[in-house]
Amino acid sequence: MGGVLAAAVALQVPRRVAGLVLMSPSFDFDGWGVSPLRYLRHIGYWTGLDRFFFVAEQEPYGVKNERIREWIARELHERNQSAAGPARVPLRALREAERMMKDVRARLHELTCPILMIHAREDEITSLDSVVRLFDALPQTDKELVVLENSYHMITIDNDRQQIPMLLDRFCRRLSADAVVVPQENRALVHSEDVRGTVSL
C-alpha cells in the first residue's frame, strides 16, 4: 500500500512535494493472482469479524523470479516475515487500507506535481488496465507511465529490479533541473513501492 500512502501524503502537503513516484500502485485488487473469494472479505467488514481473521501471503508472493520466490517462501516459513512482507495480514488492516484507497483515488485529480508511475504488465495484485485508467484520468501533462515486462508486483526485488534505480535517478535529475530554487525545508520528493513504500519529507 506504499503507493497509496505516498499519494495520501502528497495530497496533505501538495506545496511541499516536488514529484511523486508510484511503484506498483494498488488502487484496486483486480489482478490475476487475487483469489476469487476476495469478495467474502466484505462479510468480515460488515459484521465486525475482521478483527478475528487474517489474509495469508501465498505464491507467487509478488515475484516472477523463481529463485527469489523460493527464498521468500523459506523466509516466511522460518521467520513469518520476508522482503515481500509478513506471512499474514489482519483483515482489519486490509479494511483500513481499502478505505484509504477509496479516499485517495477520489482525490488524485487534485495533484499537480510531476508523477512517475512504474507498473509491471503481469502484476498479479493490480491489473495494468486499472493503472492505465487511473493514469489517463490524471489532469497534469507532466506524467509518465513505465511498464515493466518481466516482473510481478514486487518490482524492486524481481527480474526488472535493476531498471528501478535508473528510472528514479532520471526522474529526480529532471526535477532538479526544472526546479526553481526554494528552501530545502519547503520541498520534498515522495516515493513509494506498494507494500513497502517510504516517504521523505
Steps between C-alpha positions, in 0.01 A plus 500: 500500500804726482384664179163593647663628819748713305217652297308569822799689642537697177135601524549620858802721425486569123715814515787307655503223239727545198413167343318177565614149405248218523651153469249220451213722614207297632182701483300188420536127567423370153817315404515144367644367828225627729275223631145475359393482865628852564147640507429300815716745693208742497307262725772547759484877452123518541481269802802633687664158486794643308694531827505120532615407150825524306594485133796267443773581251519243224684427179620661286571756778506777241811356339549344157861394559484140625823511703394813685156349552656194662704725729185690602314175572787386720510831686125493562523146631792572732426855615141583395652802326676561170592764244148454364344584835353306794368145475149625570315831524207575734175538309435817700822651363385414149171673567675819609723481194199478273344802670816697428505370141146625443571843646827553312362370170218755520746785558785416265380766258608760757867415452694741279860383551689290241418130536689187401311170514685171467294185463555144379292375212446171686436648845286242678349737758391795287445473128682727259163597348382657826827687539478631143145626564619676814801645319291628208265677741779703660469864393867598483700480181826424682439133561656175386401134521777241466389140441740224605485182296662234720371541855198457721396734781825532699694679229794605721603140569381329181656457156471867400645631827810649335283736298350663808806700619558629147138612465505672838833667428375633167179632657680669791762656274232644276315643798822654629575655163151645467457613860497861608741556786304488825593426862573131555244471778222605263550226243489125505497195282246239595577157364337165557475133436177307573531316830838653593455868404705779657448873530774759521402846621 
